[in-house]
Amino acid sequence: MGWFTWINGPLISFVKLAFTLDDVGAFLVTFVFYLSYFVWALPASKLLDRTGMKKGMALGLWVMAAGAFAFGQFCVQRWYPGALGGLFVLGAGLAILQTAANPYISILGPIESGAQRIAVMGICNKVAGILAPLLLGTVVLHGMGDIAAQVAAAEEADKAALLDAFAANIHAPYLVMAGVLALLGFGILFSPLPDVRTEHEDAKTASGESKTLFQFPHVWLGALAIFVYVGAEVMAGDAIGTYGNGFGLPLDETKFFTSFTLGAMLVGYVVGFITIPRFISQERFLALSAVLGVVFTLGAFLTKGYVSVGFVAALGFANAMMWPAIFPLAIHGLGKLIERGSALLIMGIAGGALIPQLFAILKQTHDFQLVFLLLMVPCYLYVLYFALRGHRVGLNAAPAMQRA
């Protein structure tokens, strides 16, 4: 999940050059990828009702494999709609995988330590996320600044040949990725991992009451928290290269900036794993993370150049434990509705499509640092509300479900 989520940062730079796009067109990478979560999350939950979480995770990996194959193939042909279609399929596979994996990890033990378990998954996720931009930048985007200069100076026929050769570099890596994903799907399917769905439902529905998600306002507030958090996370991770380009920093440096954000996120995950719930509750850690998000965003706005980029990268630390804390708090007490609640939260990932796209559009006519500030601060303030109050809305009125 981490590899294909965070490879989008350098992919923005890749498609901008390979398909000769402006920033708005290049940011369609994140728009299409994260929009796919919104489209496929509810179908994924219905699919998981039939398959269970374990088979669902395997199916998600196979769908991702198909998307990776398609993206690499259409990049060679330099057909951007096809490449975006491949990313949409990749996102569909990830929607299935996320809808299954996150509640699966959350319900394997006590809800109070759910953030800690998701943090373990997150550490693996972010290690892959650090490596993905570094490897893609080295293997595919090597010398991209020089290639961009050659393209700018070349005649039309030579320009097409240069771009064809550059775009073709991504084909082999994505074929390898597709193969690994397909094999991993079979590995999950035939692994000894338990399918805990049935046991969990029996334990959670002892009251025999029929419930709907509309009776749990905290899960809807949690979906909005996921929406704004993912938007902020993608801004700090995938948009950091474009942010650095706003200061005129070299293209051959900005393509690696996503890895700095993910390095900070990895530190945040380790801190969260050690401290939650031993020293601090996941609710309080989430509130502290939101406050740090506001502080680091202000730091980015008040500084310039590499220092400002450093503050954006530091947002990775603030963002790290937001998903692991929001998810278990939002699905707490849902009982047999946990797959549907998980799907609702996964739909919130669409924030990663809309908020960065707003950034790309608004920065064309406004100062990019001001746009960054005005988009990010409200996101963190809402996460702060969810941490302090929103996650409890409605639960106090349903003590039986809260005990569950």
C-alpha positions as CSV (number, residue, x, y, z in Angstrom):
1,M,0.0,0.0,0.0
2,G,2.8,2.4,0.9
3,W,4.8,1.8,-2.2
4,F,2.0,2.6,-4.7
5,T,0.5,5.4,-2.6
6,W,3.7,7.4,-2.2
7,I,5.1,6.7,-5.7
8,N,2.6,9.3,-6.8
9,G,4.8,12.2,-5.7
10,P,7.6,11.6,-8.3
11,L,5.0,10.4,-10.8
12,I,3.6,13.9,-10.9
13,S,7.0,15.1,-12.1
14,F,7.3,12.2,-14.5
15,V,4.0,12.7,-16.2
16,K,4.5,16.5,-16.4
17,L,7.6,16.0,-18.5
18,A,6.6,12.7,-20.4
19,F,3.2,14.1,-21.4
20,T,4.1,17.8,-21.6
21,L,1.5,18.9,-19.0
22,D,1.0,21.9,-16.7
23,D,0.7,21.5,-13.0
24,V,-3.1,21.1,-13.1
25,G,-2.8,18.3,-15.7
26,A,0.0,16.6,-13.8
27,F,-1.9,16.6,-10.5
28,L,-4.6,14.5,-12.2
29,V,-2.3,11.7,-11.0
30,T,-3.4,12.1,-7.4
31,F,-6.9,13.2,-8.4
32,V,-7.7,10.0,-10.3
33,F,-5.8,7.8,-7.9
34,Y,-7.6,9.0,-4.7
35,L,-11.0,9.5,-6.5
36,S,-10.9,5.8,-7.2
37,Y,-11.2,5.1,-3.4
38,F,-14.4,7.1,-3.3
39,V,-15.9,5.2,-6.2
40,W,-14.9,1.7,-5.2
41,A,-15.1,1.8,-1.4
42,L,-18.8,0.8,-1.1
43,P,-18.6,-1.9,-3.8
44,A,-15.5,-3.2,-1.9
45,S,-17.5,-3.5,1.3
46,K,-20.2,-5.5,-0.5
47,L,-17.5,-7.7,-2.0
48,L,-16.0,-8.3,1.4
49,D,-19.4,-9.3,2.8
50,R,-19.1,-12.2,0.3
51,T,-15.4,-13.0,0.3
52,G,-14.3,-12.2,3.9
53,M,-11.3,-9.9,4.6
54,K,-8.6,-12.4,3.8
55,K,-9.8,-13.3,0.3
56,G,-10.6,-9.6,-0.2
57,M,-7.0,-8.6,0.5
58,A,-5.8,-11.1,-2.1
59,L,-8.3,-9.9,-4.7
60,G,-7.3,-6.3,-4.0
61,L,-3.7,-7.2,-4.8
62,W,-4.6,-8.8,-8.1
63,V,-6.6,-5.7,-9.2
64,M,-3.6,-3.6,-8.3
65,A,-1.5,-5.8,-10.5
66,A,-3.8,-5.2,-13.5
67,G,-3.6,-1.5,-12.9
68,A,0.2,-1.4,-12.6
69,F,0.5,-3.4,-15.9
70,A,-1.9,-1.0,-17.7
71,F,-0.2,2.2,-16.4
72,G,3.2,1.0,-17.6
73,Q,1.8,0.0,-21.0
74,F,0.0,3.2,-21.7
75,C,3.0,5.3,-20.6
76,V,5.1,3.6,-23.3
77,Q,2.4,4.6,-25.8
78,R,2.3,8.1,-24.2
79,W,-1.5,8.1,-24.0
80,Y,-2.3,10.0,-20.9
81,P,-6.0,9.0,-20.5
82,G,-4.9,5.4,-20.6
83,A,-2.2,5.9,-18.0
84,L,-4.7,7.7,-15.7
85,G,-7.1,4.7,-16.3
86,G,-4.3,2.4,-15.0
87,L,-3.9,4.5,-11.9
88,F,-7.7,4.4,-11.4
89,V,-7.6,0.6,-11.5
90,L,-4.6,0.7,-9.1
91,G,-6.7,2.8,-6.7
92,A,-9.6,0.4,-7.0
93,G,-7.4,-2.4,-5.9
94,L,-6.1,-0.4,-3.0
95,A,-9.6,0.5,-2.0
96,I,-10.4,-3.2,-1.7
97,L,-7.2,-3.8,0.2
98,Q,-7.6,-0.8,2.5
99,T,-11.3,-1.6,3.2
100,A,-10.2,-5.1,4.3
101,A,-6.9,-4.5,6.0
102,N,-7.6,-1.6,8.3
103,P,-10.6,-3.1,10.2
104,Y,-8.8,-6.5,10.1
105,I,-5.9,-5.0,12.0
106,S,-8.2,-2.9,14.3
107,I,-10.3,-5.9,15.5
108,L,-7.4,-8.3,16.1
109,G,-7.1,-7.0,19.6
110,P,-8.5,-4.4,22.1
111,I,-9.8,-1.2,20.5
112,E,-7.7,0.9,22.9
113,S,-4.5,-0.4,21.2
114,G,-5.8,-0.3,17.7
115,A,-3.7,2.7,16.8
116,Q,-0.6,0.8,18.0
117,R,-1.3,-2.2,15.7
118,I,-2.1,0.0,12.7
119,A,1.2,1.9,13.5
120,V,3.1,-1.4,12.9
121,M,1.4,-1.7,9.5
122,G,2.2,2.0,9.0
123,I,5.9,1.6,9.7
124,C,6.1,-1.0,6.9
125,N,3.9,1.3,4.8
126,K,6.2,4.3,5.2
127,V,9.5,2.3,4.7
128,A,8.1,1.3,1.3
129,G,7.0,4.9,0.8
130,I,10.5,6.2,1.5
131,L,12.0,3.7,-0.9
132,A,9.6,4.1,-3.8
133,P,10.5,7.8,-4.7
134,L,14.2,7.1,-4.2
135,L,14.2,4.1,-6.5
136,L,11.9,5.6,-9.1
137,G,13.9,8.8,-9.0
138,T,17.1,6.9,-9.5
139,V,16.0,4.3,-12.1
140,V,13.4,6.2,-14.1
141,L,13.9,9.9,-13.4
142,H,17.7,10.0,-13.4
143,G,18.9,13.2,-15.1
144,M,15.4,14.5,-15.6
145,G,16.6,18.1,-15.3
146,D,18.9,17.6,-18.3
147,I,16.2,15.8,-20.3
148,A,13.8,18.6,-19.7
149,A,16.5,21.1,-20.9
150,Q,17.1,18.9,-24.0
151,V,13.4,18.7,-24.8
152,A,13.0,22.5,-24.4
153,A,15.8,23.1,-27.0
154,A,14.9,20.3,-29.4
155,E,13.0,20.4,-32.7
156,E,9.5,18.9,-32.7
157,A,10.6,15.5,-34.2
158,D,13.6,15.2,-31.8
159,K,11.4,16.3,-28.9
160,A,9.0,13.4,-29.5
161,A,11.8,10.9,-29.7
162,L,13.3,12.2,-26.4
163,L,10.0,12.0,-24.6
164,D,9.2,8.5,-26.0
165,A,12.5,7.2,-24.7
166,F,12.0,8.9,-21.3
167,A,8.4,7.6,-21.0
168,A,9.5,4.0,-21.9
169,N,11.8,3.9,-18.9
170,I,8.9,3.3,-16.6
171,H,7.6,0.2,-18.4
172,A,9.9,-2.5,-17.0
173,P,9.6,-1.3,-13.4
174,Y,5.8,-1.4,-13.6
175,L,5.9,-4.9,-15.1
176,V,8.0,-6.1,-12.2
177,M,5.6,-4.4,-9.7
178,A,2.6,-6.1,-11.4
179,G,4.2,-9.5,-11.1
180,V,5.1,-8.9,-7.4
181,L,1.6,-7.8,-6.6
182,A,0.1,-10.9,-8.3
183,L,2.4,-13.3,-6.4
184,L,1.7,-11.4,-3.1
185,G,-2.0,-12.0,-3.7
186,F,-1.5,-15.7,-3.9
187,G,0.8,-15.5,-0.8
188,I,-2.0,-13.8,1.2
189,L,-4.7,-16.3,0.0
190,F,-2.7,-19.4,1.0
191,S,-1.2,-17.9,4.2
192,P,-2.2,-19.0,7.7
193,L,-3.8,-15.6,8.5
194,P,-7.1,-16.1,10.2
195,D,-10.4,-14.7,8.9
196,V,-11.8,-13.1,12.0
197,R,-15.0,-11.6,10.5
198,T,-17.5,-14.2,11.7
199,E,-16.2,-14.3,15.3
200,H,-16.1,-10.5,15.4
201,E,-19.7,-10.1,14.2
202,D,-21.0,-12.7,16.7
203,A,-19.3,-10.8,19.6
204,K,-20.5,-7.4,18.5
205,T,-24.2,-8.2,17.8
206,A,-25.1,-9.9,21.1
207,S,-27.8,-7.4,21.7
208,G,-29.6,-8.6,18.5
209,E,-30.5,-5.0,17.6
210,S,-30.7,-3.9,14.0
211,K,-28.5,-0.9,13.4
212,T,-27.6,1.4,10.5
213,L,-24.6,3.7,10.1
214,F,-26.9,6.7,10.5
215,Q,-27.2,5.8,14.2
216,F,-23.5,6.3,14.6
217,P,-22.7,10.0,13.9
218,H,-19.1,9.5,15.1
219,V,-18.3,7.3,12.0
220,W,-19.6,10.1,9.7
221,L,-17.4,12.7,11.5
222,G,-14.6,10.2,11.3
223,A,-15.0,9.9,7.5
224,L,-14.7,13.7,7.2
225,A,-11.6,13.6,9.5
226,I,-10.1,11.0,7.1
227,F,-11.0,13.3,4.1
228,V,-9.2,16.3,5.5
229,Y,-6.3,14.3,6.9
230,V,-5.6,12.5,3.7
231,G,-5.8,15.7,1.8
232,A,-3.2,17.2,4.2
233,E,-1.1,14.1,4.0
234,V,-1.0,14.1,0.2
235,M,-0.2,17.8,0.2
236,A,2.8,17.2,2.5
237,G,3.9,14.1,0.6
238,D,3.0,14.2,-3.1
239,A,2.8,18.0,-3.6
240,I,6.1,18.8,-1.8
241,G,8.1,18.6,-5.0
242,T,5.8,21.1,-6.7
243,Y,6.0,23.2,-3.5
244,G,9.8,23.2,-3.8
245,N,9.6,24.1,-7.5
246,G,7.7,27.2,-6.4
247,F,11.0,28.5,-4.9
248,G,12.9,27.6,-8.1
249,L,14.7,24.6,-6.5
250,P,16.3,22.2,-9.0
251,L,14.0,19.4,-10.5
252,D,16.7,16.8,-9.8
253,E,16.4,17.6,-6.1
254,T,12.6,18.1,-5.7
255,K,11.9,14.6,-7.2
256,F,13.2,13.2,-3.9
257,F,11.4,15.5,-1.5
258,T,8.5,13.0,-0.9
259,S,11.0,10.6,0.8
260,F,11.9,13.3,3.3
261,T,8.2,13.7,4.3
262,L,7.9,9.9,4.6
263,G,11.0,9.8,6.7
264,A,9.4,12.1,9.1
265,M,6.2,10.0,9.1
266,L,8.3,6.9,9.9
267,V,9.7,8.7,13.0
268,G,6.1,9.6,13.9
269,Y,5.0,6.0,13.6
270,V,7.8,4.8,15.8
271,V,7.0,7.4,18.5
272,G,3.3,6.5,18.3
273,F,4.0,2.8,18.5
274,I,6.1,3.3,21.7
275,T,3.8,5.8,23.5
276,I,0.3,4.6,22.6
277,P,-1.5,3.5,24.8
278,R,1.3,3.1,27.4
279,F,2.0,6.8,28.0
280,I,-0.8,8.6,26.1
281,S,-4.2,7.7,24.7
282,Q,-4.7,7.6,20.9
283,E,-7.2,10.5,21.2
284,R,-4.7,12.8,22.9
285,F,-1.9,11.8,20.5
286,L,-4.3,12.7,17.6
287,A,-5.0,16.1,19.2
288,L,-1.3,16.8,19.7
289,S,-0.6,15.8,16.1
290,A,-3.2,18.2,14.8
291,V,-1.7,21.1,16.8
292,L,1.8,20.2,15.4
293,G,0.2,20.3,11.9
294,V,-0.9,23.9,12.4
295,V,2.5,24.9,13.9
296,F,4.5,23.3,11.0
297,T,2.2,24.8,8.4
298,L,2.7,28.3,9.9
299,G,6.4,27.6,9.9
300,A,6.3,26.7,6.2
301,F,4.4,29.9,5.4
302,L,6.8,32.2,7.4
303,T,10.0,30.9,5.8
304,K,11.4,30.4,2.3
305,G,13.4,27.9,0.3
306,Y,14.8,24.8,1.8
307,V,13.7,25.8,5.3
308,S,10.1,26.1,4.2
309,V,10.3,22.8,2.4
310,G,11.7,21.4,5.7
311,F,8.6,22.5,7.6
312,V,6.4,20.8,4.9
313,A,8.5,17.6,5.3
314,A,8.1,17.8,9.1
315,L,4.3,17.6,8.5
316,G,5.0,14.0,7.9
317,F,5.7,13.6,11.7
318,A,2.4,15.4,12.5
319,N,0.4,13.3,10.0
320,A,1.9,9.9,10.9
321,M,-0.5,8.8,13.6
322,M,-3.6,10.4,12.3
323,W,-4.8,7.5,10.2
324,P,-3.9,4.9,13.0
325,A,-5.8,7.0,15.6
326,I,-8.8,8.1,13.5
327,F,-9.7,4.7,12.1
328,P,-10.2,2.7,15.3
329,L,-11.9,5.7,17.0
330,A,-14.3,6.0,14.0
331,I,-15.3,2.3,13.7
332,H,-15.6,1.8,17.5
333,G,-18.9,0.2,18.4
334,L,-20.1,-0.5,14.9
335,G,-20.4,-4.3,15.4
336,K,-21.6,-6.1,12.3
337,L,-21.5,-2.8,10.4
338,I,-17.8,-2.6,10.6
339,E,-17.2,-3.4,6.9
340,R,-19.7,-0.7,5.8
341,G,-18.2,1.8,8.3
342,S,-14.7,1.0,7.0
343,A,-15.9,1.6,3.4
344,L,-17.3,4.9,4.5
345,L,-14.0,5.9,5.9
346,I,-12.1,4.7,2.8
347,M,-14.4,6.9,0.8
348,G,-12.9,9.8,2.8
349,I,-9.6,9.1,1.1
350,A,-11.1,11.2,-1.8
351,G,-9.7,14.2,0.1
352,G,-6.4,13.2,-1.4
353,A,-7.9,13.9,-4.8
354,L,-9.6,17.2,-4.2
355,I,-7.4,19.2,-1.8
356,P,-4.2,18.8,-3.8
357,Q,-6.1,19.6,-7.1
358,L,-7.4,22.8,-5.4
359,F,-3.8,23.6,-4.6
360,A,-2.7,23.1,-8.2
361,I,-5.5,25.3,-9.5
362,L,-5.3,28.1,-7.0
363,K,-1.6,28.5,-7.0
364,Q,-1.8,29.6,-10.7
365,T,-3.3,32.9,-9.6
366,H,-2.3,33.2,-5.9
367,D,0.9,32.9,-3.9
368,F,1.5,29.2,-3.5
369,Q,2.6,29.5,0.1
370,L,-0.6,31.3,1.0
371,V,-2.7,28.8,-0.8
372,F,-0.9,26.0,1.1
373,L,-1.6,27.7,4.4
374,L,-5.3,28.3,3.7
375,L,-5.9,24.7,2.6
376,M,-3.9,23.0,5.4
377,V,-4.8,24.9,8.6
378,P,-8.6,24.2,8.4
379,C,-7.8,20.5,7.8
380,Y,-5.8,20.2,11.0
381,L,-8.3,22.2,13.0
382,Y,-11.0,19.8,12.1
383,V,-8.8,16.8,13.0
384,L,-8.3,18.5,16.4
385,Y,-12.1,18.8,16.9
386,F,-12.5,15.1,16.0
387,A,-9.8,14.1,18.5
388,L,-11.3,16.2,21.4
389,R,-15.0,15.7,20.8
390,G,-16.1,14.3,17.5
391,H,-15.1,10.7,18.1
392,R,-17.5,10.5,21.0
393,V,-20.6,12.1,19.4
394,G,-23.5,9.6,19.6
395,L,-21.6,7.0,21.6
396,N,-22.5,8.4,25.0
397,A,-26.2,7.8,24.0
398,A,-25.5,4.2,23.2
399,P,-23.6,2.7,26.2
400,A,-24.3,-0.8,25.2
401,M,-22.7,-0.3,21.8
402,Q,-19.8,1.7,23.4
403,R,-19.1,-1.3,25.7
404,A,-19.0,-3.5,22.6
